[in-house]
Amino acid sequence: MNRTVKKISVFVLVMAVVAVGGWYGRKAYKKSTEWNLLNQARHYVNDKDWRNTALCLQRVLQINPMSADASRMMGDLLESGGSPAALSWRIRTAKLQPDNPTNYFAWAQTALKNQELQSAIEALSSVDEKSKSTASYHKLAGA
């Protein structure tokens, strides 16, 4: 009986180690895949290969829908193509990283390009007090 209990406890311990390793291994795999795809997208942007850039960014957003970097790059990609959908990606990026005033400035700039004045006002009103003293804020507020 003592030997059977020992075998069962070793089996349970090995299964627990495998389960924990699988759980954290999956998370590490997702993070590394996201990082690699973002780097590929940056490379494709430099090569002006818009199709592959979009494919990489779509895959990143499938892996991690809360990726602020992918949202920012998607906004950049769509804005360079003149698409009005860029505004929604700018808003999404600002909501994912509310402490980054650069995202709000990009949101306001894209809203002004699309002549969405209410959206630009909302973006600039969301900026913290410290960032309201910068030249970028005053330039966008004046526009």
Backbone as JSON Lines, residues from 0, in Angstrom:
{"i":0,"aa":"M","n":[0.82,-1.19,0.0],"ca":[0.0,0.0,0.0],"c":[0.86,1.26,0.0]}
{"i":1,"aa":"N","n":[1.92,1.22,0.76],"ca":[2.8,2.37,0.86],"c":[3.42,2.7,-0.49]}
{"i":2,"aa":"R","n":[3.75,1.67,-1.25],"ca":[4.36,1.88,-2.56],"c":[3.35,2.49,-3.54]}
{"i":3,"aa":"T","n":[2.1,2.07,-3.49],"ca":[1.05,2.6,-4.35],"c":[0.8,4.07,-4.06]}
{"i":4,"aa":"V","n":[0.76,4.44,-2.8],"ca":[0.55,5.84,-2.42],"c":[1.71,6.69,-2.92]}
{"i":5,"aa":"K","n":[2.89,6.16,-2.86],"ca":[4.07,6.89,-3.33],"c":[3.99,7.12,-4.84]}
{"i":6,"aa":"K","n":[3.58,6.09,-5.59],"ca":[3.46,6.22,-7.04],"c":[2.38,7.24,-7.41]}
{"i":7,"aa":"I","n":[1.27,7.22,-6.72],"ca":[0.18,8.15,-7.0],"c":[0.61,9.59,-6.69]}
{"i":8,"aa":"S","n":[1.3,9.79,-5.59],"ca":[1.73,11.15,-5.23],"c":[2.76,11.67,-6.24]}
{"i":9,"aa":"V","n":[3.66,10.82,-6.71],"ca":[4.62,11.23,-7.74],"c":[3.88,11.57,-9.03]}
{"i":10,"aa":"F","n":[2.89,10.76,-9.4],"ca":[2.11,11.01,-10.61],"c":[1.38,12.35,-10.51]}
{"i":11,"aa":"V","n":[0.74,12.62,-9.38],"ca":[0.01,13.87,-9.19],"c":[0.98,15.05,-9.24]}
{"i":12,"aa":"L","n":[2.14,14.92,-8.64],"ca":[3.14,15.99,-8.66],"c":[3.62,16.26,-10.08]}
{"i":13,"aa":"V","n":[3.9,15.22,-10.84],"ca":[4.34,15.39,-12.23],"c":[3.24,16.04,-13.07]}
{"i":14,"aa":"M","n":[2.01,15.64,-12.89],"ca":[0.9,16.24,-13.64],"c":[0.73,17.71,-13.28]}
{"i":15,"aa":"A","n":[0.93,18.06,-12.01],"ca":[0.82,19.46,-11.6],"c":[1.92,20.29,-12.24]}
{"i":16,"aa":"V","n":[3.12,19.75,-12.29],"ca":[4.24,20.46,-12.93],"c":[3.97,20.65,-14.42]}
{"i":17,"aa":"V","n":[3.44,19.62,-15.08],"ca":[3.12,19.71,-16.51],"c":[2.02,20.76,-16.73]}
{"i":18,"aa":"A","n":[1.01,20.78,-15.88],"ca":[-0.08,21.75,-16.02],"c":[0.42,23.18,-15.84]}
{"i":19,"aa":"V","n":[1.21,23.41,-14.83],"ca":[1.76,24.76,-14.58],"c":[2.68,25.17,-15.72]}
{"i":20,"aa":"G","n":[3.51,24.24,-16.18],"ca":[4.39,24.54,-17.31],"c":[3.62,24.85,-18.57]}
{"i":21,"aa":"G","n":[2.55,24.12,-18.82],"ca":[1.71,24.39,-19.99],"c":[1.03,25.74,-19.91]}
{"i":22,"aa":"W","n":[0.54,26.08,-18.73],"ca":[-0.15,27.36,-18.55],"c":[0.8,28.53,-18.81]}
{"i":23,"aa":"Y","n":[1.95,28.53,-18.16],"ca":[2.89,29.64,-18.33],"c":[3.6,29.58,-19.67]}
{"i":24,"aa":"G","n":[3.78,28.39,-20.21],"ca":[4.38,28.25,-21.53],"c":[3.5,28.84,-22.62]}
{"i":25,"aa":"R","n":[2.2,28.66,-22.49],"ca":[1.25,29.23,-23.45],"c":[1.3,30.75,-23.41]}
{"i":26,"aa":"K","n":[1.36,31.31,-22.21],"ca":[1.43,32.77,-22.08],"c":[2.74,33.3,-22.67]}
{"i":27,"aa":"A","n":[3.83,32.61,-22.4],"ca":[5.13,33.04,-22.94],"c":[5.14,32.94,-24.45]}
{"i":28,"aa":"Y","n":[4.53,31.89,-24.99],"ca":[4.46,31.72,-26.44],"c":[3.66,32.86,-27.07]}
{"i":29,"aa":"K","n":[2.53,33.21,-26.48],"ca":[1.71,34.29,-27.01],"c":[2.47,35.62,-26.98]}
{"i":30,"aa":"K","n":[3.19,35.89,-25.89],"ca":[3.95,37.14,-25.79],"c":[5.06,37.19,-26.83]}
{"i":31,"aa":"S","n":[5.78,36.1,-26.99],"ca":[6.89,36.1,-27.95],"c":[6.37,36.19,-29.38]}
{"i":32,"aa":"T","n":[5.24,35.54,-29.67],"ca":[4.66,35.63,-31.01],"c":[4.2,37.05,-31.29]}
{"i":33,"aa":"E","n":[3.57,37.68,-30.31],"ca":[3.13,39.07,-30.47],"c":[4.33,39.98,-30.74]}
{"i":34,"aa":"W","n":[5.39,39.81,-29.97],"ca":[6.58,40.64,-30.13],"c":[7.21,40.44,-31.51]}
{"i":35,"aa":"N","n":[7.3,39.18,-31.96],"ca":[7.88,38.89,-33.27],"c":[7.04,39.47,-34.41]}
{"i":36,"aa":"L","n":[5.73,39.36,-34.3],"ca":[4.85,39.89,-35.34],"c":[4.91,41.42,-35.39]}
{"i":37,"aa":"L","n":[5.01,42.06,-34.24],"ca":[5.14,43.52,-34.23],"c":[6.45,43.95,-34.89]}
{"i":38,"aa":"N","n":[7.51,43.21,-34.63],"ca":[8.79,43.52,-35.28],"c":[8.71,43.31,-36.8]}
{"i":39,"aa":"Q","n":[8.03,42.25,-37.22],"ca":[7.85,42.02,-38.65],"c":[7.04,43.15,-39.27]}
{"i":40,"aa":"A","n":[6.0,43.6,-38.57],"ca":[5.17,44.69,-39.08],"c":[6.0,45.97,-39.22]}
{"i":41,"aa":"R","n":[6.87,46.23,-38.25],"ca":[7.74,47.42,-38.35],"c":[8.68,47.3,-39.55]}
{"i":42,"aa":"H","n":[9.18,46.11,-39.78],"ca":[10.05,45.87,-40.93],"c":[9.29,46.1,-42.23]}
{"i":43,"aa":"Y","n":[8.05,45.6,-42.3],"ca":[7.25,45.79,-43.51],"c":[6.87,47.25,-43.72]}
{"i":44,"aa":"V","n":[6.69,48.0,-42.64],"ca":[6.4,49.43,-42.78],"c":[7.61,50.12,-43.41]}
{"i":45,"aa":"N","n":[8.8,49.77,-42.95],"ca":[10.01,50.37,-43.52],"c":[10.17,50.03,-45.0]}
{"i":46,"aa":"D","n":[9.72,48.83,-45.38],"ca":[9.78,48.41,-46.79],"c":[8.58,48.88,-47.6]}
{"i":47,"aa":"K","n":[7.65,49.55,-46.94],"ca":[6.41,50.04,-47.57],"c":[5.58,48.89,-48.16]}
{"i":48,"aa":"D","n":[5.58,47.76,-47.46],"ca":[4.78,46.6,-47.84],"c":[3.52,46.61,-46.96]}
{"i":49,"aa":"W","n":[2.5,47.33,-47.42],"ca":[1.31,47.6,-46.61],"c":[0.47,46.34,-46.39]}
{"i":50,"aa":"R","n":[0.43,45.47,-47.37],"ca":[-0.39,44.27,-47.24],"c":[0.14,43.38,-46.11]}
{"i":51,"aa":"N","n":[1.43,43.1,-46.12],"ca":[2.0,42.25,-45.08],"c":[1.99,42.94,-43.72]}
{"i":52,"aa":"T","n":[2.11,44.26,-43.72],"ca":[2.0,45.0,-42.45],"c":[0.62,44.77,-41.85]}
{"i":53,"aa":"A","n":[-0.41,44.92,-42.68],"ca":[-1.78,44.73,-42.19],"c":[-2.01,43.3,-41.72]}
{"i":54,"aa":"L","n":[-1.46,42.33,-42.43],"ca":[-1.62,40.93,-42.02],"c":[-0.96,40.66,-40.67]}
{"i":55,"aa":"C","n":[0.24,41.18,-40.48],"ca":[0.93,41.0,-39.2],"c":[0.15,41.65,-38.06]}
{"i":56,"aa":"L","n":[-0.34,42.86,-38.3],"ca":[-1.08,43.56,-37.25],"c":[-2.41,42.87,-36.94]}
{"i":57,"aa":"Q","n":[-3.06,42.35,-37.96],"ca":[-4.31,41.61,-37.71],"c":[-4.04,40.37,-36.86]}
{"i":58,"aa":"R","n":[-2.95,39.69,-37.14],"ca":[-2.61,38.49,-36.36],"c":[-2.28,38.86,-34.91]}
{"i":59,"aa":"V","n":[-1.55,39.98,-34.72],"ca":[-1.25,40.42,-33.36],"c":[-2.54,40.7,-32.61]}
{"i":60,"aa":"L","n":[-3.48,41.35,-33.27],"ca":[-4.74,41.68,-32.62],"c":[-5.61,40.45,-32.37]}
{"i":61,"aa":"Q","n":[-5.4,39.38,-33.14],"ca":[-6.07,38.12,-32.84],"c":[-5.48,37.5,-31.59]}
{"i":62,"aa":"I","n":[-4.16,37.58,-31.47],"ca":[-3.48,37.0,-30.31],"c":[-3.77,37.8,-29.06]}
{"i":63,"aa":"N","n":[-3.66,39.14,-29.18],"ca":[-3.87,40.02,-28.03],"c":[-4.69,41.23,-28.47]}
{"i":64,"aa":"P","n":[-6.0,41.18,-28.31],"ca":[-6.84,42.31,-28.72],"c":[-6.58,43.58,-27.94]}
{"i":65,"aa":"M","n":[-5.88,43.48,-26.82],"ca":[-5.6,44.64,-25.99],"c":[-4.2,45.21,-26.24]}
{"i":66,"aa":"S","n":[-3.59,44.9,-27.36],"ca":[-2.25,45.37,-27.68],"c":[-2.31,46.83,-28.13]}
{"i":67,"aa":"A","n":[-1.75,47.71,-27.31],"ca":[-1.74,49.13,-27.64],"c":[-0.79,49.42,-28.8]}
{"i":68,"aa":"D","n":[0.32,48.7,-28.87],"ca":[1.27,48.91,-29.96],"c":[0.65,48.56,-31.31]}
{"i":69,"aa":"A","n":[-0.05,47.45,-31.36],"ca":[-0.7,47.04,-32.61],"c":[-1.8,48.02,-32.99]}
{"i":70,"aa":"S","n":[-2.54,48.5,-32.01],"ca":[-3.6,49.48,-32.29],"c":[-3.01,50.78,-32.82]}
{"i":71,"aa":"R","n":[-1.91,51.2,-32.22],"ca":[-1.24,52.43,-32.68],"c":[-0.73,52.27,-34.11]}
{"i":72,"aa":"M","n":[-0.1,51.14,-34.38],"ca":[0.42,50.91,-35.73],"c":[-0.71,50.77,-36.75]}
{"i":73,"aa":"M","n":[-1.82,50.17,-36.35],"ca":[-2.97,50.06,-37.25],"c":[-3.53,51.45,-37.56]}
{"i":74,"aa":"G","n":[-3.57,52.31,-36.56],"ca":[-4.0,53.69,-36.79],"c":[-3.07,54.42,-37.73]}
{"i":75,"aa":"D","n":[-1.76,54.22,-37.54],"ca":[-0.77,54.84,-38.43],"c":[-0.94,54.35,-39.86]}
{"i":76,"aa":"L","n":[-1.14,53.04,-40.01],"ca":[-1.29,52.44,-41.33],"c":[-2.53,52.98,-42.04]}
{"i":77,"aa":"L","n":[-3.64,53.02,-41.33],"ca":[-4.88,53.49,-41.95],"c":[-4.83,54.99,-42.23]}
{"i":78,"aa":"E","n":[-4.18,55.74,-41.36],"ca":[-4.08,57.18,-41.58],"c":[-3.19,57.48,-42.79]}
{"i":79,"aa":"S","n":[-2.13,56.71,-42.96],"ca":[-1.26,56.93,-44.13],"c":[-1.99,56.62,-45.43]}
{"i":80,"aa":"G","n":[-2.99,55.73,-45.35],"ca":[-3.81,55.42,-46.52],"c":[-4.99,56.35,-46.68]}
{"i":81,"aa":"G","n":[-5.19,57.26,-45.74],"ca":[-6.29,58.22,-45.82],"c":[-7.64,57.65,-45.42]}
{"i":82,"aa":"S","n":[-7.64,56.57,-44.68],"ca":[-8.9,55.94,-44.29],"c":[-9.49,56.63,-43.06]}
{"i":83,"aa":"P","n":[-10.8,56.89,-43.06],"ca":[-11.43,57.46,-41.88],"c":[-11.5,56.5,-40.7]}
{"i":84,"aa":"A","n":[-11.27,55.21,-40.95],"ca":[-11.28,54.22,-39.86],"c":[-10.1,54.4,-38.92]}
{"i":85,"aa":"A","n":[-9.11,55.2,-39.32],"ca":[-7.96,55.45,-38.46],"c":[-8.38,56.09,-37.15]}
{"i":86,"aa":"L","n":[-9.42,56.89,-37.19],"ca":[-9.88,57.59,-35.98],"c":[-10.3,56.59,-34.9]}
{"i":87,"aa":"S","n":[-11.01,55.55,-35.28],"ca":[-11.43,54.57,-34.27],"c":[-10.24,53.85,-33.66]}
{"i":88,"aa":"W","n":[-9.19,53.62,-34.45],"ca":[-7.99,52.98,-33.9],"c":[-7.25,53.93,-32.98]}
{"i":89,"aa":"R","n":[-7.26,55.22,-33.28],"ca":[-6.63,56.21,-32.39],"c":[-7.37,56.26,-31.06]}
{"i":90,"aa":"I","n":[-8.69,56.25,-31.12],"ca":[-9.48,56.27,-29.89],"c":[-9.21,55.02,-29.07]}
{"i":91,"aa":"R","n":[-9.16,53.88,-29.75],"ca":[-8.89,52.61,-29.06],"c":[-7.53,52.64,-28.38]}
{"i":92,"aa":"T","n":[-6.52,53.16,-29.07],"ca":[-5.18,53.23,-28.5],"c":[-5.17,54.11,-27.27]}
{"i":93,"aa":"A","n":[-5.85,55.26,-27.33],"ca":[-5.89,56.17,-26.19],"c":[-6.61,55.53,-25.01]}
{"i":94,"aa":"K","n":[-7.63,54.73,-25.28],"ca":[-8.35,54.06,-24.19],"c":[-7.51,52.94,-23.58]}
{"i":95,"aa":"L","n":[-6.67,52.3,-24.4],"ca":[-5.81,51.23,-23.87],"c":[-4.66,51.76,-23.04]}
{"i":96,"aa":"Q","n":[-4.17,52.95,-23.38],"ca":[-3.08,53.58,-22.63],"c":[-3.49,55.0,-22.23]}
{"i":97,"aa":"P","n":[-4.34,55.13,-21.21],"ca":[-4.86,56.46,-20.86],"c":[-3.82,57.39,-20.26]}
{"i":98,"aa":"D","n":[-2.68,56.87,-19.82],"ca":[-1.66,57.73,-19.22],"c":[-0.64,58.26,-20.23]}
{"i":99,"aa":"N","n":[-0.81,57.96,-21.51],"ca":[0.12,58.4,-22.55],"c":[-0.51,59.54,-23.34]}
{"i":100,"aa":"P","n":[-0.06,60.79,-23.13],"ca":[-0.67,61.92,-23.83],"c":[-0.43,61.91,-25.34]}
{"i":101,"aa":"T","n":[0.61,61.24,-25.79],"ca":[0.89,61.17,-27.22],"c":[-0.26,60.51,-27.97]}
{"i":102,"aa":"N","n":[-0.89,59.53,-27.34],"ca":[-2.04,58.87,-27.98],"c":[-3.21,59.83,-28.15]}
{"i":103,"aa":"Y","n":[-3.43,60.67,-27.16],"ca":[-4.51,61.65,-27.26],"c":[-4.2,62.7,-28.33]}
{"i":104,"aa":"F","n":[-2.94,63.09,-28.44],"ca":[-2.56,64.05,-29.46],"c":[-2.75,63.47,-30.87]}
{"i":105,"aa":"A","n":[-2.39,62.19,-31.03],"ca":[-2.58,61.52,-32.32],"c":[-4.07,61.41,-32.63]}
{"i":106,"aa":"W","n":[-4.87,61.12,-31.6],"ca":[-6.32,61.05,-31.77],"c":[-6.87,62.4,-32.23]}
{"i":107,"aa":"A","n":[-6.44,63.46,-31.58],"ca":[-6.93,64.8,-31.94],"c":[-6.49,65.17,-33.35]}
{"i":108,"aa":"Q","n":[-5.26,64.86,-33.7],"ca":[-4.76,65.19,-35.04],"c":[-5.54,64.44,-36.12]}
{"i":109,"aa":"T","n":[-5.8,63.16,-35.9],"ca":[-6.57,62.39,-36.86],"c":[-8.01,62.89,-36.94]}
{"i":110,"aa":"A","n":[-8.58,63.27,-35.8],"ca":[-9.94,63.79,-35.8],"c":[-10.01,65.11,-36.58]}
{"i":111,"aa":"L","n":[-8.99,65.94,-36.43],"ca":[-8.98,67.2,-37.19],"c":[-8.84,66.94,-38.68]}
{"i":112,"aa":"K","n":[-8.04,65.95,-39.07],"ca":[-7.92,65.61,-40.49],"c":[-9.24,65.13,-41.06]}
{"i":113,"aa":"N","n":[-10.01,64.42,-40.24],"ca":[-11.31,63.9,-40.68],"c":[-12.45,64.88,-40.42]}
{"i":114,"aa":"Q","n":[-12.11,66.06,-39.94],"ca":[-13.07,67.12,-39.62],"c":[-14.11,66.66,-38.6]}
{"i":115,"aa":"E","n":[-13.65,65.92,-37.62],"ca":[-14.48,65.48,-36.49],"c":[-14.11,66.34,-35.28]}
{"i":116,"aa":"L","n":[-14.66,67.53,-35.21],"ca":[-14.25,68.49,-34.19],"c":[-14.63,68.04,-32.78]}
{"i":117,"aa":"Q","n":[-15.79,67.42,-32.61],"ca":[-16.19,66.95,-31.28],"c":[-15.22,65.89,-30.76]}
{"i":118,"aa":"S","n":[-14.79,65.03,-31.63],"ca":[-13.84,63.99,-31.24],"c":[-12.49,64.61,-30.85]}
{"i":119,"aa":"A","n":[-12.07,65.62,-31.59],"ca":[-10.8,66.29,-31.26],"c":[-10.91,66.99,-29.91]}
{"i":120,"aa":"I","n":[-12.04,67.62,-29.65],"ca":[-12.25,68.29,-28.36],"c":[-12.22,67.27,-27.23]}
{"i":121,"aa":"E","n":[-12.86,66.13,-27.44],"ca":[-12.87,65.08,-26.42],"c":[-11.45,64.57,-26.15]}
{"i":122,"aa":"A","n":[-10.67,64.4,-27.22],"ca":[-9.29,63.93,-27.05],"c":[-8.46,64.93,-26.25]}
{"i":123,"aa":"L","n":[-8.57,66.2,-26.59],"ca":[-7.77,67.21,-25.9],"c":[-8.24,67.44,-24.47]}
{"i":124,"aa":"S","n":[-9.51,67.23,-24.21],"ca":[-9.99,67.39,-22.83],"c":[-9.57,66.21,-21.95]}
{"i":125,"aa":"S","n":[-9.18,65.12,-22.55],"ca":[-8.75,63.94,-21.78],"c":[-7.29,63.99,-21.37]}
{"i":126,"aa":"V","n":[-6.56,64.98,-21.87],"ca":[-5.13,65.09,-21.57],"c":[-4.95,65.62,-20.16]}
{"i":127,"aa":"D","n":[-3.93,65.13,-19.46],"ca":[-3.68,65.59,-18.1],"c":[-3.15,67.03,-18.09]}
{"i":128,"aa":"E","n":[-3.14,67.63,-16.92],"ca":[-2.78,69.05,-16.78],"c":[-1.33,69.32,-17.19]}
{"i":129,"aa":"K","n":[-0.44,68.4,-16.89],"ca":[0.97,68.6,-17.24],"c":[1.15,68.69,-18.76]}
{"i":130,"aa":"S","n":[0.42,67.86,-19.49],"ca":[0.55,67.83,-20.94],"c":[-0.15,69.01,-21.61]}
{"i":131,"aa":"K","n":[-1.03,69.67,-20.87],"ca":[-1.74,70.82,-21.45],"c":[-0.83,72.04,-21.57]}
{"i":132,"aa":"S","n":[0.35,71.97,-20.99],"ca":[1.28,73.09,-21.11],"c":[2.31,72.88,-22.23]}
{"i":133,"aa":"T","n":[2.15,71.82,-23.01],"ca":[3.1,71.54,-24.09],"c":[2.7,72.26,-25.37]}
{"i":134,"aa":"A","n":[3.66,72.39,-26.24],"ca":[3.41,73.05,-27.53],"c":[2.5,72.2,-28.41]}
{"i":135,"aa":"S","n":[2.6,70.91,-28.33],"ca":[1.75,70.02,-29.14],"c":[0.28,70.23,-28.79]}
{"i":136,"aa":"Y","n":[0.01,70.35,-27.49],"ca":[-1.38,70.57,-27.06],"c":[-1.9,71.88,-27.61]}
{"i":137,"aa":"H","n":[-1.12,72.96,-27.46],"ca":[-1.57,74.27,-27.9],"c":[-1.71,74.34,-29.42]}
{"i":138,"aa":"K","n":[-0.84,73.63,-30.13],"ca":[-0.96,73.59,-31.59],"c":[-2.27,72.93,-32.02]}
{"i":139,"aa":"L","n":[-2.57,71.79,-31.39],"ca":[-3.8,71.08,-31.73],"c":[-5.04,71.83,-31.24]}
{"i":140,"aa":"A","n":[-4.95,72.44,-30.08],"ca":[-6.09,73.2,-29.55],"c":[-6.37,74.41,-30.44]}
{"i":141,"aa":"G","n":[-5.33,75.02,-30.95],"ca":[-5.5,76.15,-31.86],"c":[-6.1,75.76,-33.2]}
{"i":142,"aa":"A","n":[-5.75,74.57,-33.65],"ca":[-6.28,74.09,-34.94],"c":[-7.75,73.79,-34.8]}
